[in-house]
Amino acid sequence: MALLSSSPKSPAPPGYFHDWALVDVETSGLRPGRDRVLSLAILTLDAYGNRTGEFSTLLNPGCDPGPVHIHGLTPARLAGAPTFEEIAPQVGALLSNRVLVAHNAQFDYDFLAHEFAHVRSWVPVSRRLCTLALNRLVGPATPDLKLGTLAEHYGVRQEKAHDAQDDVRVLSGILRGSLSAAEQLGLSLPLLDCPPRQDYKPYVPKTPCAYRNPGRLTPGGHLVQGMKVAITGDTRVSREELIARSVAAGLNVMTSVSGRTSAVVTNDAGAGSAKLGRAADEGVPLVDEPTYLRLLESVQPGQAKGTARQRRTVERPASVPTAPPASTPSLPAQRTAAPGPSTAPADQSLTGRRVLVLGGTHDEAAEARARAVAHGASAAVNLSASVSDVVVLPGGEADRRMSRIATLGLRVHDADWLLAPTATSLPAPARSAAGSRSDTAAVLVRGAVSDLSDTGTAWTVAATWRQQTACVVDVVAFAVDGHEQVPGDEDFVFYGAPEHPDGTVRLGTDGPTEQAVTADLERLPLEIHRIVIAAAIDGAATFSDVGAIEITATSGIGAAPTARATLDAATTERTMILVELYRRGEGWRLRVVGQGYDHGLADLARGYGVDVAE
């Protein structure tokens, strides 16, 4: 059976026809590299949906199988199974030259990548497709986007949850239904490039410095635990041993120099290295190796993180967005990036509706979205099955999505419709062939706050932008203390370090126009008062080129969003603080911020105390 039902009059968007490798893994835990794959199933399909191959096996991981009550894979069942090394060639052949497909694909891909790394190889996949991300774009009329829920929606029988072989069979039916729905909406598939990588390594726990930075080394003074030390040039003692001795003494060895570096160790102060140049600019003291080795013998006790600091009140008025500390002189003045009201919606006449705005200038479209939100609607950035109404501004008639909108039977309005809509004058939203439904997520505007009731489950904040965006947008997170500073550089989570060493904050990428930050709030150290989530544009583009950013907050993988917000930047911002998660008493809250800056990500990170290499 063909995956698509395109006709010559309604061709599928580009990029729909591929050879597919559908994958599901059952694992001993949730952290790739540390935990292992216990069961693997692969189903391969050609571009027309014909089955071309199938493979499934249990695996002996050589470790505790973890939550047996979930997957049912006891040590006795796994004892006679092959190791991954034994089946790696067969798995590689099935994956090669195909698009990997999985539900929550980053999870499956990362586990496979680490398994291949264990056998000194790499996963032979260049692109992947996440059916969870695809259905977030499609917006089907389902209460959530979990595998079982989508299976029921697309008419696929699920026989045994958490069984890799059955899950991959179910996934094939979900893929077929998802592709058909996406084709009907004219969506580009969220295919994510993932070129073969050789840098995946078995999990090695990192040990972040346990002490706060006490500041600079003073002339004739002692080293103190928590001091940030950089080493440059040749050393008599091997660099590895010098670093190990420093870390054992409680010092924080850095690979770069900044204004917060305590000292730089060098045997040639005139070498002219980049580190020495930055040290001179910042006034960082230099120490030769013999002096440093002597100082290492009597390092003074430091202040442990999370102790002896007055806990500052973290609640702010809802109308005041957060910003990096005002005392940071390197930060240009911020701009308020979101137009429209900064309090709760003025009325609820459009509650449950999803409004897509087409056409107009950037400012006109932003104003229209703000009006829709002020009336209780959520503002969509892409056409999906959850869209109930379309507002067409000047020039919007030429938008390529208009033909799809007409086919779907969505209600189309001009800008005047948003001036004074009332509940009694509006007919029920038209249900498209894709099955739109009322949106139940709370609609938040800039400055609005929402309680996060279930902090026992990890919360995910996702940012999505229009599929036609040409520039690269990076989502990042800062875990900051009561002084709005990161306790350590590891508390900055970004594309180069996508997971905090303790796994409490991590970055996920499921498509080219969607990234998400997941925070395990219950496990965060008490000294972390706030998770600041921001977006930055790589290059010279600004958020006026990107357009609106849609924010969703969910608790659990595949759960329905509990809150939505749509942020419209002004014309010049290159970085923007999107939202923050912060402590309030014994619980946590989410605040929509929408505050932009003209500078780049490096300056934003320095404002929160991150050492950024030049």
C-alpha positions as CSV (number, residue, x, y, z in Angstrom):
1,M,0.0,0.0,0.0
2,A,1.4,3.4,-0.9
3,L,2.3,5.8,1.9
4,L,0.8,8.7,0.0
5,S,-2.3,9.2,-2.1
6,S,-1.2,12.2,-4.0
7,S,-2.8,13.0,-7.3
8,P,-1.3,15.1,-10.2
9,K,-3.5,18.0,-9.1
10,S,-2.3,17.9,-5.5
11,P,1.3,16.7,-5.5
12,A,3.0,15.9,-2.3
13,P,5.5,18.6,-1.1
14,P,9.2,17.9,-1.9
15,G,11.0,15.4,0.3
16,Y,8.2,12.9,0.9
17,F,9.6,9.9,-1.0
18,H,12.4,8.1,0.8
19,D,13.5,4.6,1.7
20,W,12.6,4.4,5.4
21,A,14.1,2.5,8.4
22,L,11.6,2.4,11.2
23,V,13.3,1.8,14.6
24,D,12.3,1.1,18.2
25,V,14.5,0.3,21.1
26,E,13.8,-0.8,24.7
27,T,16.5,0.3,27.0
28,S,17.8,-0.2,30.6
29,G,17.4,3.5,31.4
30,L,16.9,6.9,29.8
31,R,20.4,8.2,29.3
32,P,22.2,7.2,26.1
33,G,25.8,6.1,26.6
34,R,25.3,5.2,30.3
35,D,22.3,2.9,29.7
36,R,22.1,0.2,27.1
37,V,19.8,-1.2,24.5
38,L,18.0,-4.4,25.6
39,S,15.7,-4.9,22.6
40,L,15.8,-3.6,19.0
41,A,13.4,-3.8,16.1
42,I,13.8,-2.4,12.6
43,L,11.3,-2.4,9.7
44,T,12.4,-1.1,6.3
45,L,10.0,0.3,3.7
46,D,10.4,1.7,0.3
47,A,9.0,5.1,-0.8
48,Y,5.7,3.5,-1.7
49,G,5.2,1.8,1.7
50,N,6.3,-1.7,0.6
51,R,8.0,-3.7,3.3
52,T,11.6,-4.5,2.2
53,G,13.1,-5.9,5.4
54,E,12.5,-6.7,9.0
55,F,14.8,-7.5,12.0
56,S,14.2,-7.8,15.7
57,T,16.3,-9.2,18.6
58,L,16.8,-9.1,22.3
59,L,20.3,-7.9,23.3
60,N,22.5,-8.9,26.2
61,P,23.7,-5.5,27.5
62,G,26.2,-6.8,30.1
63,C,24.5,-4.7,32.8
64,D,21.4,-4.5,35.0
65,P,18.3,-4.3,32.7
66,G,16.7,-1.5,34.7
67,P,12.9,-1.1,35.0
68,V,11.8,-4.7,34.4
69,H,8.2,-3.7,35.4
70,I,8.0,-1.6,32.3
71,H,9.7,-3.6,29.6
72,G,9.5,-7.1,31.1
73,L,13.1,-8.0,30.1
74,T,14.6,-9.8,33.0
75,P,18.3,-10.8,33.2
76,A,17.2,-14.4,32.6
77,R,15.5,-13.5,29.3
78,L,18.5,-11.5,28.1
79,A,21.2,-14.0,29.2
80,G,21.3,-15.9,25.9
81,A,20.8,-13.0,23.6
82,P,23.6,-11.6,21.3
83,T,25.6,-8.6,22.1
84,F,25.2,-5.4,20.0
85,E,28.7,-6.1,18.5
86,E,27.4,-9.4,17.1
87,I,24.5,-7.8,15.2
88,A,26.0,-4.4,14.4
89,P,26.8,-5.3,10.7
90,Q,23.3,-6.4,10.1
91,V,21.8,-3.3,11.8
92,G,24.1,-1.1,9.8
93,A,23.1,-2.6,6.5
94,L,19.4,-2.1,7.3
95,L,19.9,1.6,8.3
96,S,22.4,2.5,5.5
97,N,21.0,4.9,2.9
98,R,17.6,5.2,4.6
99,V,15.8,7.8,6.7
100,L,15.6,6.6,10.3
101,V,12.1,7.0,11.7
102,A,11.1,6.7,15.3
103,H,8.6,8.2,17.8
104,N,10.8,10.6,19.8
105,A,13.6,9.9,17.3
106,Q,16.4,11.6,19.2
107,F,16.1,9.0,21.9
108,D,16.4,6.0,19.6
109,Y,19.0,7.7,17.4
110,D,21.3,8.6,20.4
111,F,21.0,5.1,21.9
112,L,22.0,3.5,18.6
113,A,24.8,6.0,18.1
114,H,26.3,5.1,21.4
115,E,25.9,1.4,20.8
116,F,27.8,1.8,17.6
117,A,30.4,3.8,19.4
118,H,30.9,0.9,21.8
119,V,32.0,-1.2,18.8
120,R,34.2,1.6,17.5
121,S,31.8,2.6,14.6
122,W,29.1,5.1,14.0
123,V,25.4,4.9,13.1
124,P,25.1,5.0,9.2
125,V,22.2,7.4,9.1
126,S,22.3,10.8,7.5
127,R,18.7,11.9,8.2
128,R,16.0,11.1,10.6
129,L,12.3,11.8,11.0
130,C,10.5,12.0,14.3
131,T,6.8,11.0,14.1
132,L,6.2,12.8,17.4
133,A,7.6,16.1,15.9
134,L,5.7,15.4,12.6
135,N,2.4,15.1,14.5
136,R,3.1,18.3,16.5
137,L,3.1,20.0,13.1
138,V,0.1,18.1,11.8
139,G,-1.9,18.8,15.0
140,P,-4.3,15.8,14.8
141,A,-7.6,15.8,16.8
142,T,-6.2,13.7,19.6
143,P,-5.9,14.3,23.4
144,D,-2.2,13.8,23.2
145,L,0.5,12.5,20.8
146,K,1.6,9.3,22.6
147,L,2.2,6.3,20.4
148,G,-0.9,4.4,21.6
149,T,-3.1,7.5,21.1
150,L,-1.8,8.1,17.6
151,A,-2.2,4.4,16.8
152,E,-5.9,4.6,17.6
153,H,-6.3,7.9,15.7
154,Y,-4.8,6.4,12.5
155,G,-6.6,3.1,12.9
156,V,-3.6,0.9,13.9
157,R,-4.0,-1.9,16.3
158,Q,-1.6,-1.9,19.2
159,E,-1.1,-5.4,20.7
160,K,1.8,-5.1,23.2
161,A,3.1,-1.7,24.4
162,H,6.8,-1.5,25.1
163,D,7.5,-4.4,22.9
164,A,10.0,-3.3,20.2
165,Q,8.7,-5.5,17.5
166,D,5.1,-4.5,18.0
167,D,5.9,-0.9,18.5
168,V,7.8,-0.7,15.2
169,R,4.8,-2.4,13.4
170,V,2.5,0.2,15.0
171,L,4.9,2.9,14.0
172,S,4.6,1.9,10.3
173,G,0.9,2.6,10.5
174,I,1.4,5.9,12.2
175,L,3.9,7.0,9.6
176,R,1.5,6.2,6.8
177,G,-1.3,8.2,8.5
178,S,1.0,11.0,9.4
179,L,2.4,11.4,5.9
180,S,-1.1,11.5,4.5
181,A,-2.2,14.2,6.9
182,A,1.0,16.2,6.4
183,E,0.5,16.0,2.6
184,Q,-3.0,17.2,2.9
185,L,-1.8,20.3,4.8
186,G,1.1,20.9,2.5
187,L,3.7,20.6,5.2
188,S,7.4,20.0,4.6
189,L,8.6,17.0,6.6
190,P,10.7,17.9,9.6
191,L,13.7,15.9,8.3
192,L,16.7,16.4,10.5
193,D,20.2,16.1,9.1
194,C,22.4,13.8,11.3
195,P,25.6,13.1,9.4
196,P,27.6,10.1,10.7
197,R,29.4,11.1,13.8
198,Q,32.4,9.5,15.4
199,D,32.4,11.6,18.6
200,Y,29.9,9.5,20.5
201,K,31.7,8.0,23.5
202,P,30.6,5.6,26.2
203,Y,29.2,7.6,29.2
204,V,31.8,8.9,31.5
205,P,30.3,10.9,34.4
206,K,31.6,14.4,34.6
207,T,32.4,16.0,37.9
208,P,31.5,19.7,37.9
209,C,33.4,21.8,40.3
210,A,31.6,21.7,43.7
211,Y,32.7,25.1,44.8
212,R,31.8,28.7,44.0
213,N,34.4,30.9,42.3
214,P,35.9,33.1,45.0
215,G,37.5,35.5,42.5
216,R,41.0,36.3,41.5
217,L,44.2,35.0,42.9
218,T,45.9,37.8,44.8
219,P,49.7,38.5,44.8
220,G,51.2,36.3,47.6
221,G,47.8,34.8,48.3
222,H,46.5,31.2,48.3
223,L,44.6,29.2,45.8
224,V,41.0,28.7,47.0
225,Q,38.7,25.9,46.0
226,G,36.4,27.0,43.2
227,M,38.9,29.3,41.5
228,K,38.9,29.1,37.7
229,V,42.3,28.3,36.3
230,A,43.4,28.1,32.7
231,I,46.7,26.5,31.5
232,T,48.5,27.6,28.4
233,G,51.7,26.6,26.7
234,D,54.2,23.8,27.5
235,T,54.4,22.4,31.0
236,R,57.0,20.3,32.7
237,V,54.4,18.1,34.4
238,S,52.1,16.5,31.8
239,R,49.0,18.6,31.1
240,E,46.8,15.7,32.0
241,E,48.5,15.2,35.4
242,L,48.4,19.0,36.1
243,I,44.6,19.1,35.3
244,A,44.0,16.0,37.4
245,R,45.8,17.4,40.4
246,S,44.0,20.8,40.1
247,V,40.6,19.1,39.9
248,A,41.4,16.9,42.9
249,A,42.3,20.0,44.9
250,G,38.9,21.5,44.1
251,L,39.8,24.0,41.4
252,N,37.8,24.6,38.2
253,V,40.1,24.0,35.2
254,M,38.9,26.0,32.2
255,T,39.8,25.8,28.5
256,S,39.3,29.5,27.9
257,V,40.0,32.8,29.7
258,S,37.4,35.4,30.7
259,G,37.0,38.2,33.1
260,R,36.0,35.6,35.8
261,T,39.2,33.5,35.4
262,S,41.2,33.5,38.7
263,A,44.6,32.8,37.3
264,V,46.4,31.6,34.2
265,V,49.3,29.1,34.5
266,T,52.1,29.7,32.0
267,N,55.9,29.2,31.7
268,D,56.2,31.8,29.0
269,A,54.3,35.1,29.7
270,G,55.5,36.6,26.4
271,A,54.3,33.7,24.2
272,G,51.5,35.8,22.7
273,S,48.8,33.0,22.9
274,A,45.1,33.9,22.7
275,K,44.7,32.9,26.3
276,L,47.5,35.3,27.4
277,G,46.1,38.1,25.2
278,R,42.7,37.7,26.9
279,A,44.3,37.5,30.3
280,A,46.1,40.8,29.7
281,D,42.9,42.5,28.5
282,E,41.0,41.3,31.6
283,G,43.8,41.8,34.1
284,V,44.0,38.1,35.0
285,P,47.1,37.3,37.1
286,L,49.7,34.9,35.6
287,V,51.4,32.2,37.6
288,D,54.4,30.1,36.5
289,E,54.3,26.3,36.9
290,P,56.7,25.9,39.9
291,T,54.7,28.6,41.8
292,Y,51.4,26.9,40.8
293,L,52.6,23.5,42.0
294,R,53.6,25.0,45.3
295,L,50.2,26.7,45.7
296,L,48.5,23.4,44.9
297,E,50.0,22.0,48.1
298,S,47.9,24.4,50.3
299,V,44.6,25.1,48.6
300,Q,42.3,26.8,51.0
301,P,38.7,25.5,51.6
302,G,36.1,27.1,49.4
303,Q,32.4,27.7,49.6
304,A,30.3,24.8,48.5
305,K,27.7,25.5,45.9
306,G,24.2,25.7,47.4
307,T,25.3,26.9,50.9
308,A,25.7,30.1,52.9
309,R,23.9,32.3,50.4
310,Q,20.8,34.3,51.2
311,R,18.0,33.0,49.0
312,R,16.6,35.8,47.1
313,T,12.9,36.3,46.4
314,V,12.3,35.0,42.9
315,E,8.8,36.2,42.3
316,R,8.5,39.3,40.1
317,P,5.4,41.2,38.9
318,A,4.0,39.4,35.9
319,S,4.3,42.5,33.7
320,V,8.1,42.7,34.2
321,P,10.1,40.3,32.0
322,T,13.5,39.1,33.3
323,A,16.8,40.0,31.9
324,P,20.5,39.3,32.6
325,P,21.8,41.3,35.6
326,A,21.8,45.0,35.0
327,S,25.3,45.2,36.5
328,T,26.7,43.4,33.4
329,P,28.2,46.3,31.4
330,S,28.8,44.3,28.2
331,L,25.1,43.8,27.5
332,P,23.5,46.4,25.2
333,A,20.1,47.7,26.4
334,Q,17.4,45.2,25.9
335,R,14.4,45.6,23.7
336,T,10.9,44.4,24.4
337,A,10.4,41.9,21.7
338,A,6.7,41.1,21.9
339,P,4.0,43.6,21.0
340,G,0.5,43.6,22.5
341,P,-0.8,43.2,26.0
342,S,1.4,42.0,28.9
343,T,-1.4,40.7,31.1
344,A,-4.1,38.1,30.7
345,P,-6.3,38.2,27.6
346,A,-9.0,40.9,27.7
347,D,-11.8,38.5,26.9
348,Q,-12.4,34.9,26.0
349,S,-14.5,35.2,22.9
350,L,-12.0,33.1,20.8
351,T,-11.1,30.6,23.5
352,G,-10.2,27.2,22.0
353,R,-9.5,28.6,18.6
354,R,-6.2,28.5,16.7
355,V,-5.6,31.4,14.4
356,L,-3.1,31.5,11.5
357,V,-2.2,34.9,10.1
358,L,-1.0,35.2,6.5
359,G,0.4,38.2,4.7
360,G,1.0,41.8,5.9
361,T,4.2,43.4,7.1
362,H,6.0,41.9,10.1
363,D,4.5,44.6,12.4
364,E,1.0,44.1,10.9
365,A,1.1,40.3,11.3
366,A,2.5,40.7,14.9
367,E,-0.4,43.1,15.7
368,A,-3.0,40.7,14.3
369,R,-1.6,37.7,16.3
370,A,-1.6,39.9,19.5
371,R,-5.2,40.8,18.9
372,A,-6.1,37.1,18.4
373,V,-4.4,36.2,21.7
374,A,-6.0,39.1,23.5
375,H,-9.4,37.5,22.6
376,G,-8.3,34.1,24.0
377,A,-7.1,32.4,20.8
378,S,-3.7,30.8,20.3
379,A,-1.7,32.1,17.4
380,A,-0.3,29.4,15.1
381,V,2.9,29.8,13.1
382,N,2.3,26.9,10.7
383,L,-0.8,25.5,9.0
384,S,-1.9,22.4,11.0
385,A,-5.1,20.4,11.5
386,S,-5.6,22.3,14.8
387,V,-6.0,25.6,13.0
388,S,-9.6,26.8,13.1
389,D,-9.4,30.3,11.5
390,V,-7.2,32.1,9.1
391,V,-6.7,35.8,9.0
392,V,-5.5,37.1,5.6
393,L,-3.7,40.5,5.6
394,P,-2.7,42.3,2.4
395,G,-0.5,40.0,0.3
396,G,-1.7,36.9,2.1
397,E,-3.9,35.9,-0.8
398,A,-0.7,34.9,-2.7
399,D,0.5,32.6,0.1
400,R,1.0,29.1,-1.2
401,R,-1.0,27.7,1.7
402,M,-4.2,29.3,0.6
403,S,-5.1,26.5,-1.8
404,R,-4.7,24.0,1.0
405,I,-6.8,26.2,3.3
406,A,-9.6,26.3,0.8
407,T,-9.5,22.5,0.4
408,L,-9.6,22.0,4.2
409,G,-12.6,24.3,4.5
410,L,-11.2,26.6,7.1
411,R,-12.9,29.9,7.8
412,V,-11.0,32.8,6.3
413,H,-11.3,36.4,7.6
414,D,-9.8,39.8,7.0
415,A,-8.1,41.9,9.7
416,D,-11.4,43.6,10.8
417,W,-12.6,40.3,12.1
418,L,-10.2,40.6,15.0
419,L,-11.4,44.0,16.1
420,A,-14.4,42.9,18.1
421,P,-15.3,39.2,17.8
422,T,-17.9,37.9,20.2
423,A,-18.8,34.4,21.2
424,T,-22.4,34.7,20.1
425,S,-21.6,36.0,16.6
426,L,-19.1,33.3,15.8
427,P,-20.2,29.9,14.4
428,A,-18.5,26.8,15.6
429,P,-15.1,26.3,14.0
430,A,-15.3,24.4,10.7
431,R,-13.9,20.9,11.0
432,S,-11.5,20.2,8.2
433,A,-11.0,16.8,6.6
434,A,-7.9,16.6,8.9
435,G,-10.2,16.9,11.9
436,S,-9.4,20.1,13.8
437,R,-10.4,20.3,17.4
438,S,-10.7,22.9,20.1
439,D,-7.3,23.8,21.6
440,T,-7.4,23.3,25.4
441,A,-3.9,24.6,26.3
442,A,-3.8,27.8,28.3
443,V,-2.9,30.8,26.2
444,L,-0.2,33.0,27.8
445,V,0.9,36.5,26.7
446,R,4.2,38.2,27.4
447,G,4.7,38.5,31.2
448,A,2.0,35.9,32.0
449,V,2.7,33.2,34.6
450,S,1.4,29.6,34.9
451,D,1.9,27.2,37.8
452,L,3.6,23.9,36.9
453,S,1.5,21.5,39.0
454,D,3.2,18.2,38.4
455,T,6.9,18.7,39.1
456,G,7.5,15.0,39.5
457,T,7.5,14.7,35.7
458,A,10.1,16.4,33.5
459,W,8.7,19.5,31.8
460,T,9.5,20.3,28.2
461,V,9.4,23.8,26.7
462,A,9.5,23.6,22.9
463,A,10.0,26.5,20.5
464,T,8.7,26.3,16.9
465,W,9.0,28.7,14.1
466,R,7.7,28.8,10.5
467,Q,8.9,26.0,8.3
468,Q,10.1,28.4,5.6
469,T,12.6,30.1,7.9
470,A,16.0,30.3,6.1
471,C,18.4,31.1,9.0
472,V,19.6,28.8,11.8
473,V,17.9,29.3,15.2
474,D,19.5,27.8,18.3
475,V,17.6,27.3,21.6
476,V,19.7,27.4,24.8
477,A,19.1,27.2,28.5
478,F,20.8,28.8,31.6
479,A,20.4,27.2,35.0
480,V,21.0,30.2,37.3
481,D,21.1,30.8,41.0
482,G,19.5,33.6,43.1
483,H,22.1,36.0,41.8
484,E,21.1,35.3,38.2
485,Q,24.5,33.6,37.5
486,V,25.3,30.1,36.4
487,P,27.0,28.3,39.3
488,G,29.3,26.7,36.7
489,D,29.8,26.6,33.0
490,E,28.1,23.2,32.8
491,D,24.9,25.0,33.8
492,F,24.8,26.5,30.2
493,V,23.1,24.0,28.0
494,F,23.4,24.6,24.2
495,Y,24.1,22.8,20.9
496,G,27.8,22.2,21.9
497,A,26.9,20.8,25.3
498,P,23.2,19.6,25.0
499,E,22.9,18.0,28.4
500,H,23.9,19.0,31.9
501,P,26.3,16.4,33.4
502,D,23.7,15.3,35.9
503,G,21.0,15.0,33.2
504,T,18.6,17.5,34.9
505,V,18.5,19.9,31.9
506,R,18.9,18.8,28.3
507,L,18.3,20.2,24.8
508,G,16.4,18.2,22.2
509,T,16.2,18.8,18.4
510,D,13.4,17.0,16.6
511,G,13.3,19.0,13.4
512,P,14.9,22.0,11.6
513,T,12.3,24.4,12.9
514,E,11.8,23.0,16.4
515,Q,14.0,22.7,19.5
516,A,13.1,22.0,23.1
517,V,14.5,22.2,26.6
518,T,13.6,19.5,29.1
519,A,14.1,20.1,32.8
520,D,13.7,17.5,35.6
521,L,12.6,20.1,38.1
522,E,12.4,17.8,41.1
523,R,16.0,16.8,40.7
524,L,17.5,20.3,40.2
525,P,19.8,21.4,43.0
526,L,18.3,23.8,45.5
527,E,20.7,26.5,44.5
528,I,19.2,26.6,41.0
529,H,16.4,29.1,41.2
530,R,15.6,29.6,37.6
531,I,15.9,28.0,34.2
532,V,16.2,30.7,31.5
533,I,15.4,29.5,28.0
534,A,16.5,31.7,25.1
535,A,16.9,31.6,21.3
536,A,19.7,32.9,19.3
537,I,20.1,33.4,15.5
538,D,23.4,32.3,13.9
539,G,24.7,34.9,11.5
540,A,23.5,38.3,10.5
541,A,19.7,37.5,10.3
542,T,17.3,38.9,13.0
543,F,14.0,37.7,14.5
544,S,12.2,39.8,11.9
545,D,13.4,37.3,9.4
546,V,12.2,34.4,11.5
547,G,8.9,35.8,12.5
548,A,6.8,34.5,15.4
549,I,8.1,31.9,17.8
550,E,5.5,29.6,19.2
551,I,6.1,28.2,22.7
552,T,4.5,25.1,24.2
553,A,4.9,23.6,27.6
554,T,4.3,19.9,28.2
555,S,4.7,17.5,31.1
556,G,5.9,14.1,29.7
557,I,6.7,12.9,26.3
558,G,3.8,13.1,23.9
559,A,1.6,14.8,26.4
560,A,-0.8,17.6,25.2
561,P,0.5,21.1,25.8
562,T,-0.7,22.7,29.0
563,A,0.3,26.2,27.9
564,R,1.0,28.0,24.7
565,A,2.5,31.4,23.8
566,T,3.4,33.2,20.6
567,L,6.3,35.7,20.7
568,D,6.8,38.3,18.0
569,A,10.3,40.0,18.0
570,A,10.8,43.5,16.7
571,T,13.2,44.1,13.8
572,T,16.8,43.9,15.0
573,E,17.0,41.3,17.8
574,R,19.5,38.4,17.3
575,T,18.9,36.8,20.7
576,M,15.7,36.6,22.7
577,I,14.8,35.3,26.2
578,L,11.7,33.1,25.5
579,V,10.5,31.8,28.9
580,E,11.8,31.0,32.3
581,L,11.0,28.3,34.8
582,Y,11.4,29.5,38.4
583,R,10.9,28.4,41.9
584,R,7.9,29.8,43.8
585,G,7.7,28.4,47.4
586,E,7.8,24.7,47.1
587,G,6.7,24.6,43.5
588,W,7.7,25.9,40.1
589,R,6.2,28.4,37.7
590,L,6.6,29.2,34.0
591,R,6.7,32.8,32.9
592,V,6.6,34.0,29.3
593,V,9.3,36.6,28.8
594,G,9.7,37.7,25.1
595,Q,12.7,40.0,25.6
596,G,15.2,40.5,22.9
597,Y,18.7,41.8,22.4
598,D,20.6,43.0,19.4
599,H,23.8,41.2,20.4
600,G,24.7,37.6,19.8
601,L,24.6,34.5,22.0
602,A,28.2,34.9,23.3
603,D,27.3,38.2,25.0
604,L,24.1,36.8,26.4
605,A,25.9,33.9,27.9
606,R,28.6,36.2,29.5
607,G,25.8,38.1,31.1
608,Y,24.8,35.0,33.0
609,G,28.4,34.3,34.0
610,V,29.4,31.7,31.4
611,D,33.1,31.7,30.4
612,V,33.0,32.0,26.6
613,A,36.1,31.4,24.5
614,E,36.9,34.1,21.9
